[in-house]
Amino acid sequence: MHKSNATFYVNQIGTVVRDGDDVLLVLEKSVIPALCCLSEFSHVIVLWWAHQLDGEDERKVLQIQPPYAPNTDTGVFASRAPIRPNPIMTTVCPIEDVDEANGIVKVSNIDAMHGSPILDLKGYFACCDRVERPVVPAWIPDWGPWLPRTGIGLDE
């Protein structure tokens, strides 16, 4: 078994900004050229940092009881919980608009909070990013096949 204590450096490329009903991915000026052609995609994969839960104690939590699975204990790797050894989160978001000149991507339905650091953006490629026959455990009874088009609001 390989054991490593490697350190990795990740640069924040932007910030999630919630402005009323709008959700904006506001990018650092240095990465704005990377937006070229993103507007041609319908969706973007956003990798973001769960900064409000990035503490030494939170990083040690390896099992949780997800709010969507009452009376079920799971490992954090079997959940979408922001409490994890590395609080790296990912959300697929519909693109509403891309303002390349100002480095702003307007999206909907991201589960990141206002001020969450953005680590990376990736155009959603259906051939690579979707799964034909996904299996979800029976202990997640109330989640349908799709998230609602609107209504995921984490306004904190």
Biotite code that builds the C-alpha atoms (Angstrom):
import biotite.structure as struc

atoms = struc.array([
    struc.Atom([0.000, 0.000, 0.000], chain_id="A", res_id=1, res_name="MET", atom_name="CA", element="C"),
    struc.Atom([1.358, 3.407, -0.963], chain_id="A", res_id=2, res_name="HIS", atom_name="CA", element="C"),
    struc.Atom([1.250, 6.080, 1.723], chain_id="A", res_id=3, res_name="LYS", atom_name="CA", element="C"),
    struc.Atom([1.840, 9.680, 0.827], chain_id="A", res_id=4, res_name="SER", atom_name="CA", element="C"),
    struc.Atom([1.747, 12.923, 2.725], chain_id="A", res_id=5, res_name="ASN", atom_name="CA", element="C"),
    struc.Atom([2.047, 14.965, -0.439], chain_id="A", res_id=6, res_name="ALA", atom_name="CA", element="C"),
    struc.Atom([0.944, 18.567, -0.419], chain_id="A", res_id=7, res_name="THR", atom_name="CA", element="C"),
    struc.Atom([-0.907, 19.971, -3.389], chain_id="A", res_id=8, res_name="PHE", atom_name="CA", element="C"),
    struc.Atom([-1.396, 23.611, -4.277], chain_id="A", res_id=9, res_name="TYR", atom_name="CA", element="C"),
    struc.Atom([-4.715, 24.737, -5.678], chain_id="A", res_id=10, res_name="VAL", atom_name="CA", element="C"),
    struc.Atom([-5.352, 28.295, -6.787], chain_id="A", res_id=11, res_name="ASN", atom_name="CA", element="C"),
    struc.Atom([-8.753, 29.886, -6.399], chain_id="A", res_id=12, res_name="GLN", atom_name="CA", element="C"),
    struc.Atom([-9.916, 31.016, -9.841], chain_id="A", res_id=13, res_name="ILE", atom_name="CA", element="C"),
    struc.Atom([-13.076, 32.806, -8.772], chain_id="A", res_id=14, res_name="GLY", atom_name="CA", element="C"),
    struc.Atom([-15.915, 33.151, -6.281], chain_id="A", res_id=15, res_name="THR", atom_name="CA", element="C"),
    struc.Atom([-19.568, 32.141, -6.169], chain_id="A", res_id=16, res_name="VAL", atom_name="CA", element="C"),
    struc.Atom([-21.654, 35.296, -5.814], chain_id="A", res_id=17, res_name="VAL", atom_name="CA", element="C"),
    struc.Atom([-25.359, 35.123, -4.932], chain_id="A", res_id=18, res_name="ARG", atom_name="CA", element="C"),
    struc.Atom([-27.078, 38.352, -5.906], chain_id="A", res_id=19, res_name="ASP", atom_name="CA", element="C"),
    struc.Atom([-30.801, 38.063, -5.228], chain_id="A", res_id=20, res_name="GLY", atom_name="CA", element="C"),
    struc.Atom([-32.042, 35.256, -7.480], chain_id="A", res_id=21, res_name="ASP", atom_name="CA", element="C"),
    struc.Atom([-28.886, 35.351, -9.611], chain_id="A", res_id=22, res_name="ASP", atom_name="CA", element="C"),
    struc.Atom([-25.971, 32.984, -9.095], chain_id="A", res_id=23, res_name="VAL", atom_name="CA", element="C"),
    struc.Atom([-22.748, 34.260, -10.625], chain_id="A", res_id=24, res_name="LEU", atom_name="CA", element="C"),
    struc.Atom([-19.363, 32.632, -10.993], chain_id="A", res_id=25, res_name="LEU", atom_name="CA", element="C"),
    struc.Atom([-17.073, 35.651, -10.862], chain_id="A", res_id=26, res_name="VAL", atom_name="CA", element="C"),
    struc.Atom([-13.613, 34.766, -12.138], chain_id="A", res_id=27, res_name="LEU", atom_name="CA", element="C"),
    struc.Atom([-10.227, 36.265, -11.400], chain_id="A", res_id=28, res_name="GLU", atom_name="CA", element="C"),
    struc.Atom([-8.965, 38.502, -14.201], chain_id="A", res_id=29, res_name="LYS", atom_name="CA", element="C"),
    struc.Atom([-5.979, 36.224, -14.822], chain_id="A", res_id=30, res_name="SER", atom_name="CA", element="C"),
    struc.Atom([-8.194, 33.297, -15.917], chain_id="A", res_id=31, res_name="VAL", atom_name="CA", element="C"),
    struc.Atom([-10.791, 35.172, -18.003], chain_id="A", res_id=32, res_name="ILE", atom_name="CA", element="C"),
    struc.Atom([-9.242, 33.996, -21.307], chain_id="A", res_id=33, res_name="PRO", atom_name="CA", element="C"),
    struc.Atom([-10.117, 30.418, -20.254], chain_id="A", res_id=34, res_name="ALA", atom_name="CA", element="C"),
    struc.Atom([-13.813, 31.246, -20.782], chain_id="A", res_id=35, res_name="LEU", atom_name="CA", element="C"),
    struc.Atom([-13.388, 31.213, -24.561], chain_id="A", res_id=36, res_name="CYS", atom_name="CA", element="C"),
    struc.Atom([-16.124, 28.986, -26.093], chain_id="A", res_id=37, res_name="CYS", atom_name="CA", element="C"),
    struc.Atom([-17.715, 28.017, -22.744], chain_id="A", res_id=38, res_name="LEU", atom_name="CA", element="C"),
    struc.Atom([-20.862, 29.871, -23.854], chain_id="A", res_id=39, res_name="SER", atom_name="CA", element="C"),
    struc.Atom([-21.408, 27.184, -26.491], chain_id="A", res_id=40, res_name="GLU", atom_name="CA", element="C"),
    struc.Atom([-22.136, 24.596, -23.756], chain_id="A", res_id=41, res_name="PHE", atom_name="CA", element="C"),
    struc.Atom([-25.489, 24.168, -22.013], chain_id="A", res_id=42, res_name="SER", atom_name="CA", element="C"),
    struc.Atom([-23.895, 23.130, -18.695], chain_id="A", res_id=43, res_name="HIS", atom_name="CA", element="C"),
    struc.Atom([-20.689, 23.620, -16.755], chain_id="A", res_id=44, res_name="VAL", atom_name="CA", element="C"),
    struc.Atom([-19.114, 21.461, -14.069], chain_id="A", res_id=45, res_name="ILE", atom_name="CA", element="C"),
    struc.Atom([-18.069, 23.699, -11.186], chain_id="A", res_id=46, res_name="VAL", atom_name="CA", element="C"),
    struc.Atom([-15.433, 22.491, -8.738], chain_id="A", res_id=47, res_name="LEU", atom_name="CA", element="C"),
    struc.Atom([-15.651, 24.573, -5.593], chain_id="A", res_id=48, res_name="TRP", atom_name="CA", element="C"),
    struc.Atom([-14.313, 24.590, -2.046], chain_id="A", res_id=49, res_name="TRP", atom_name="CA", element="C"),
    struc.Atom([-16.672, 24.156, 0.935], chain_id="A", res_id=50, res_name="ALA", atom_name="CA", element="C"),
    struc.Atom([-14.792, 26.890, 2.780], chain_id="A", res_id=51, res_name="HIS", atom_name="CA", element="C"),
    struc.Atom([-17.224, 27.233, 5.671], chain_id="A", res_id=52, res_name="GLN", atom_name="CA", element="C"),
    struc.Atom([-16.610, 23.608, 6.657], chain_id="A", res_id=53, res_name="LEU", atom_name="CA", element="C"),
    struc.Atom([-12.853, 23.535, 6.177], chain_id="A", res_id=54, res_name="ASP", atom_name="CA", element="C"),
    struc.Atom([-11.555, 22.981, 9.666], chain_id="A", res_id=55, res_name="GLY", atom_name="CA", element="C"),
    struc.Atom([-9.325, 20.387, 11.253], chain_id="A", res_id=56, res_name="GLU", atom_name="CA", element="C"),
    struc.Atom([-12.279, 18.786, 13.069], chain_id="A", res_id=57, res_name="ASP", atom_name="CA", element="C"),
    struc.Atom([-14.487, 18.669, 9.956], chain_id="A", res_id=58, res_name="GLU", atom_name="CA", element="C"),
    struc.Atom([-11.730, 17.042, 7.899], chain_id="A", res_id=59, res_name="ARG", atom_name="CA", element="C"),
    struc.Atom([-11.568, 14.188, 10.433], chain_id="A", res_id=60, res_name="LYS", atom_name="CA", element="C"),
    struc.Atom([-15.256, 13.282, 10.077], chain_id="A", res_id=61, res_name="VAL", atom_name="CA", element="C"),
    struc.Atom([-15.450, 10.158, 7.919], chain_id="A", res_id=62, res_name="LEU", atom_name="CA", element="C"),
    struc.Atom([-19.016, 8.993, 8.601], chain_id="A", res_id=63, res_name="GLN", atom_name="CA", element="C"),
    struc.Atom([-22.220, 11.000, 8.659], chain_id="A", res_id=64, res_name="ILE", atom_name="CA", element="C"),
    struc.Atom([-25.990, 10.662, 8.699], chain_id="A", res_id=65, res_name="GLN", atom_name="CA", element="C"),
    struc.Atom([-27.083, 12.431, 5.493], chain_id="A", res_id=66, res_name="PRO", atom_name="CA", element="C"),
    struc.Atom([-30.141, 14.702, 5.880], chain_id="A", res_id=67, res_name="PRO", atom_name="CA", element="C"),
    struc.Atom([-31.718, 13.005, 2.856], chain_id="A", res_id=68, res_name="TYR", atom_name="CA", element="C"),
    struc.Atom([-31.338, 9.490, 4.328], chain_id="A", res_id=69, res_name="ALA", atom_name="CA", element="C"),
    struc.Atom([-32.848, 9.377, 7.822], chain_id="A", res_id=70, res_name="PRO", atom_name="CA", element="C"),
    struc.Atom([-31.503, 6.681, 10.150], chain_id="A", res_id=71, res_name="ASN", atom_name="CA", element="C"),
    struc.Atom([-28.681, 5.800, 7.745], chain_id="A", res_id=72, res_name="THR", atom_name="CA", element="C"),
    struc.Atom([-25.006, 6.165, 8.555], chain_id="A", res_id=73, res_name="ASP", atom_name="CA", element="C"),
    struc.Atom([-22.693, 6.409, 5.543], chain_id="A", res_id=74, res_name="THR", atom_name="CA", element="C"),
    struc.Atom([-19.095, 7.149, 4.820], chain_id="A", res_id=75, res_name="GLY", atom_name="CA", element="C"),
    struc.Atom([-18.576, 10.653, 3.454], chain_id="A", res_id=76, res_name="VAL", atom_name="CA", element="C"),
    struc.Atom([-17.468, 9.119, 0.141], chain_id="A", res_id=77, res_name="PHE", atom_name="CA", element="C"),
    struc.Atom([-21.009, 7.716, -0.217], chain_id="A", res_id=78, res_name="ALA", atom_name="CA", element="C"),
    struc.Atom([-22.540, 11.165, 0.201], chain_id="A", res_id=79, res_name="SER", atom_name="CA", element="C"),
    struc.Atom([-22.573, 14.662, -1.223], chain_id="A", res_id=80, res_name="ARG", atom_name="CA", element="C"),
    struc.Atom([-21.764, 16.086, 2.208], chain_id="A", res_id=81, res_name="ALA", atom_name="CA", element="C"),
    struc.Atom([-19.431, 19.090, 2.267], chain_id="A", res_id=82, res_name="PRO", atom_name="CA", element="C"),
    struc.Atom([-17.697, 17.645, 5.331], chain_id="A", res_id=83, res_name="ILE", atom_name="CA", element="C"),
    struc.Atom([-14.864, 15.519, 3.923], chain_id="A", res_id=84, res_name="ARG", atom_name="CA", element="C"),
    struc.Atom([-11.105, 14.987, 4.196], chain_id="A", res_id=85, res_name="PRO", atom_name="CA", element="C"),
    struc.Atom([-10.701, 17.586, 1.411], chain_id="A", res_id=86, res_name="ASN", atom_name="CA", element="C"),
    struc.Atom([-13.812, 19.772, 1.054], chain_id="A", res_id=87, res_name="PRO", atom_name="CA", element="C"),
    struc.Atom([-13.745, 19.772, -2.751], chain_id="A", res_id=88, res_name="ILE", atom_name="CA", element="C"),
    struc.Atom([-17.267, 19.860, -4.136], chain_id="A", res_id=89, res_name="MET", atom_name="CA", element="C"),
    struc.Atom([-18.602, 19.507, -7.657], chain_id="A", res_id=90, res_name="THR", atom_name="CA", element="C"),
    struc.Atom([-21.877, 20.661, -9.161], chain_id="A", res_id=91, res_name="THR", atom_name="CA", element="C"),
    struc.Atom([-23.187, 20.463, -12.713], chain_id="A", res_id=92, res_name="VAL", atom_name="CA", element="C"),
    struc.Atom([-24.928, 23.762, -13.450], chain_id="A", res_id=93, res_name="CYS", atom_name="CA", element="C"),
    struc.Atom([-27.035, 24.988, -16.359], chain_id="A", res_id=94, res_name="PRO", atom_name="CA", element="C"),
    struc.Atom([-25.333, 27.982, -17.979], chain_id="A", res_id=95, res_name="ILE", atom_name="CA", element="C"),
    struc.Atom([-27.645, 30.993, -18.216], chain_id="A", res_id=96, res_name="GLU", atom_name="CA", element="C"),
    struc.Atom([-25.099, 33.434, -19.660], chain_id="A", res_id=97, res_name="ASP", atom_name="CA", element="C"),
    struc.Atom([-21.362, 33.887, -20.150], chain_id="A", res_id=98, res_name="VAL", atom_name="CA", element="C"),
    struc.Atom([-19.888, 37.388, -20.016], chain_id="A", res_id=99, res_name="ASP", atom_name="CA", element="C"),
    struc.Atom([-16.386, 36.729, -21.359], chain_id="A", res_id=100, res_name="GLU", atom_name="CA", element="C"),
    struc.Atom([-15.361, 40.375, -21.231], chain_id="A", res_id=101, res_name="ALA", atom_name="CA", element="C"),
    struc.Atom([-15.972, 40.634, -17.480], chain_id="A", res_id=102, res_name="ASN", atom_name="CA", element="C"),
    struc.Atom([-15.277, 37.031, -16.469], chain_id="A", res_id=103, res_name="GLY", atom_name="CA", element="C"),
    struc.Atom([-18.758, 36.224, -15.210], chain_id="A", res_id=104, res_name="ILE", atom_name="CA", element="C"),
    struc.Atom([-20.724, 33.020, -15.763], chain_id="A", res_id=105, res_name="VAL", atom_name="CA", element="C"),
    struc.Atom([-24.367, 33.152, -14.710], chain_id="A", res_id=106, res_name="LYS", atom_name="CA", element="C"),
    struc.Atom([-25.637, 29.711, -13.652], chain_id="A", res_id=107, res_name="VAL", atom_name="CA", element="C"),
    struc.Atom([-28.588, 28.194, -11.857], chain_id="A", res_id=108, res_name="SER", atom_name="CA", element="C"),
    struc.Atom([-28.906, 25.472, -9.253], chain_id="A", res_id=109, res_name="ASN", atom_name="CA", element="C"),
    struc.Atom([-25.487, 25.426, -7.646], chain_id="A", res_id=110, res_name="ILE", atom_name="CA", element="C"),
    struc.Atom([-25.406, 24.155, -4.081], chain_id="A", res_id=111, res_name="ASP", atom_name="CA", element="C"),
    struc.Atom([-22.469, 26.371, -3.122], chain_id="A", res_id=112, res_name="ALA", atom_name="CA", element="C"),
    struc.Atom([-22.878, 29.224, -0.677], chain_id="A", res_id=113, res_name="MET", atom_name="CA", element="C"),
    struc.Atom([-22.181, 32.874, -1.354], chain_id="A", res_id=114, res_name="HIS", atom_name="CA", element="C"),
    struc.Atom([-18.430, 33.429, -1.213], chain_id="A", res_id=115, res_name="GLY", atom_name="CA", element="C"),
    struc.Atom([-17.464, 29.826, -1.980], chain_id="A", res_id=116, res_name="SER", atom_name="CA", element="C"),
    struc.Atom([-14.094, 29.686, -3.753], chain_id="A", res_id=117, res_name="PRO", atom_name="CA", element="C"),
    struc.Atom([-14.157, 28.282, -7.293], chain_id="A", res_id=118, res_name="ILE", atom_name="CA", element="C"),
    struc.Atom([-11.322, 25.879, -8.103], chain_id="A", res_id=119, res_name="LEU", atom_name="CA", element="C"),
    struc.Atom([-12.094, 25.001, -11.725], chain_id="A", res_id=120, res_name="ASP", atom_name="CA", element="C"),
    struc.Atom([-14.751, 25.018, -14.447], chain_id="A", res_id=121, res_name="LEU", atom_name="CA", element="C"),
    struc.Atom([-15.220, 22.304, -17.050], chain_id="A", res_id=122, res_name="LYS", atom_name="CA", element="C"),
    struc.Atom([-17.651, 22.230, -19.942], chain_id="A", res_id=123, res_name="GLY", atom_name="CA", element="C"),
    struc.Atom([-20.138, 19.358, -19.561], chain_id="A", res_id=124, res_name="TYR", atom_name="CA", element="C"),
    struc.Atom([-19.498, 16.689, -22.206], chain_id="A", res_id=125, res_name="PHE", atom_name="CA", element="C"),
    struc.Atom([-22.434, 14.267, -22.297], chain_id="A", res_id=126, res_name="ALA", atom_name="CA", element="C"),
    struc.Atom([-20.284, 11.484, -23.782], chain_id="A", res_id=127, res_name="CYS", atom_name="CA", element="C"),
    struc.Atom([-17.900, 11.615, -20.799], chain_id="A", res_id=128, res_name="CYS", atom_name="CA", element="C"),
    struc.Atom([-19.872, 13.062, -17.903], chain_id="A", res_id=129, res_name="ASP", atom_name="CA", element="C"),
    struc.Atom([-23.194, 11.222, -17.900], chain_id="A", res_id=130, res_name="ARG", atom_name="CA", element="C"),
    struc.Atom([-23.873, 7.687, -16.816], chain_id="A", res_id=131, res_name="VAL", atom_name="CA", element="C"),
    struc.Atom([-26.254, 5.502, -18.793], chain_id="A", res_id=132, res_name="GLU", atom_name="CA", element="C"),
    struc.Atom([-27.718, 3.380, -15.981], chain_id="A", res_id=133, res_name="ARG", atom_name="CA", element="C"),
    struc.Atom([-26.758, 4.856, -12.612], chain_id="A", res_id=134, res_name="PRO", atom_name="CA", element="C"),
    struc.Atom([-27.586, 2.945, -9.440], chain_id="A", res_id=135, res_name="VAL", atom_name="CA", element="C"),
    struc.Atom([-28.446, 4.869, -6.291], chain_id="A", res_id=136, res_name="VAL", atom_name="CA", element="C"),
    struc.Atom([-28.874, 3.074, -2.937], chain_id="A", res_id=137, res_name="PRO", atom_name="CA", element="C"),
    struc.Atom([-32.374, 2.352, -1.643], chain_id="A", res_id=138, res_name="ALA", atom_name="CA", element="C"),
    struc.Atom([-31.612, 4.416, 1.476], chain_id="A", res_id=139, res_name="TRP", atom_name="CA", element="C"),
    struc.Atom([-32.028, 7.557, -0.636], chain_id="A", res_id=140, res_name="ILE", atom_name="CA", element="C"),
    struc.Atom([-35.793, 7.208, -1.117], chain_id="A", res_id=141, res_name="PRO", atom_name="CA", element="C"),
    struc.Atom([-36.900, 10.761, -1.881], chain_id="A", res_id=142, res_name="ASP", atom_name="CA", element="C"),
    struc.Atom([-34.519, 11.813, -4.622], chain_id="A", res_id=143, res_name="TRP", atom_name="CA", element="C"),
    struc.Atom([-35.942, 11.635, -8.082], chain_id="A", res_id=144, res_name="GLY", atom_name="CA", element="C"),
    struc.Atom([-33.984, 11.126, -11.281], chain_id="A", res_id=145, res_name="PRO", atom_name="CA", element="C"),
    struc.Atom([-33.279, 14.886, -11.642], chain_id="A", res_id=146, res_name="TRP", atom_name="CA", element="C"),
    struc.Atom([-32.819, 17.931, -9.457], chain_id="A", res_id=147, res_name="LEU", atom_name="CA", element="C"),
    struc.Atom([-35.556, 20.557, -9.822], chain_id="A", res_id=148, res_name="PRO", atom_name="CA", element="C"),
    struc.Atom([-34.825, 23.293, -12.355], chain_id="A", res_id=149, res_name="ARG", atom_name="CA", element="C"),
    struc.Atom([-34.928, 25.912, -9.578], chain_id="A", res_id=150, res_name="THR", atom_name="CA", element="C"),
    struc.Atom([-35.107, 25.984, -5.847], chain_id="A", res_id=151, res_name="GLY", atom_name="CA", element="C"),
    struc.Atom([-31.687, 25.013, -4.498], chain_id="A", res_id=152, res_name="ILE", atom_name="CA", element="C"),
    struc.Atom([-31.055, 28.072, -2.422], chain_id="A", res_id=153, res_name="GLY", atom_name="CA", element="C"),
    struc.Atom([-28.129, 28.337, -0.063], chain_id="A", res_id=154, res_name="LEU", atom_name="CA", element="C"),
    struc.Atom([-28.249, 32.038, 0.589], chain_id="A", res_id=155, res_name="ASP", atom_name="CA", element="C"),
    struc.Atom([-25.867, 32.140, 3.560], chain_id="A", res_id=156, res_name="GLU", atom_name="CA", element="C"),
])
